Amino acid sequence: MGWWIAGVVLGLYIVECTIWPYRRCGVCKGEGRLMSPMTSGWRTCSCGGDGQAIRWGRRVWEVLRRAGQ
């Protein structure tokens, strides 16, 4: 009985990864920059400074898509 709930949740996540492939970066919290620990300066986050990171579901989809070509 619980399998259909898991299927619905998985389906909704797939739709979310299709519509919104990026999420807020967890390191910089979406700001795109981090405060330097030694000075009062800022540095660019590892997300490239845009504050976005690709969702893991979308990353898996891209890997599978490339492997099937």
Contacts in CASP RR format, 6 or more apart in sequence:
PFRMAT RR
TARGET T0000
AUTHOR 0000-0000-0000
METHOD contacts of the structure
MODEL  1
MGWWIAGVVLGLYIVECTIWPYRRCGVCKGEGRLMSPMTSGWRTCSCGGD
GQAIRWGRRVWEVLRRAGQ
13 57 0 8 1.000
16 55 0 8 1.000
17 55 0 8 1.000
17 57 0 8 1.000
17 58 0 8 1.000
17 61 0 8 1.000
20 55 0 8 1.000
21 54 0 8 1.000
21 55 0 8 1.000
21 58 0 8 1.000
22 52 0 8 1.000
22 53 0 8 1.000
22 54 0 8 1.000
22 55 0 8 1.000
22 58 0 8 1.000
23 52 0 8 1.000
23 53 0 8 1.000
23 54 0 8 1.000
23 55 0 8 1.000
24 30 0 8 1.000
24 51 0 8 1.000
24 52 0 8 1.000
24 53 0 8 1.000
25 32 0 8 1.000
25 45 0 8 1.000
25 47 0 8 1.000
25 51 0 8 1.000
25 52 0 8 1.000
25 53 0 8 1.000
26 53 0 8 1.000
27 34 0 8 1.000
27 45 0 8 1.000
27 46 0 8 1.000
27 47 0 8 1.000
28 34 0 8 1.000
28 45 0 8 1.000
28 47 0 8 1.000
28 49 0 8 1.000
28 51 0 8 1.000
30 47 0 8 1.000
30 51 0 8 1.000
30 52 0 8 1.000
31 45 0 8 1.000
31 51 0 8 1.000
32 44 0 8 1.000
32 45 0 8 1.000
32 47 0 8 1.000
32 48 0 8 1.000
32 49 0 8 1.000
32 50 0 8 1.000
32 51 0 8 1.000
33 42 0 8 1.000
33 43 0 8 1.000
33 44 0 8 1.000
33 45 0 8 1.000
33 49 0 8 1.000
34 42 0 8 1.000
34 43 0 8 1.000
34 44 0 8 1.000
34 45 0 8 1.000
35 41 0 8 1.000
35 42 0 8 1.000
36 42 0 8 1.000
36 43 0 8 1.000
45 51 0 8 1.000
47 53 0 8 1.000
END
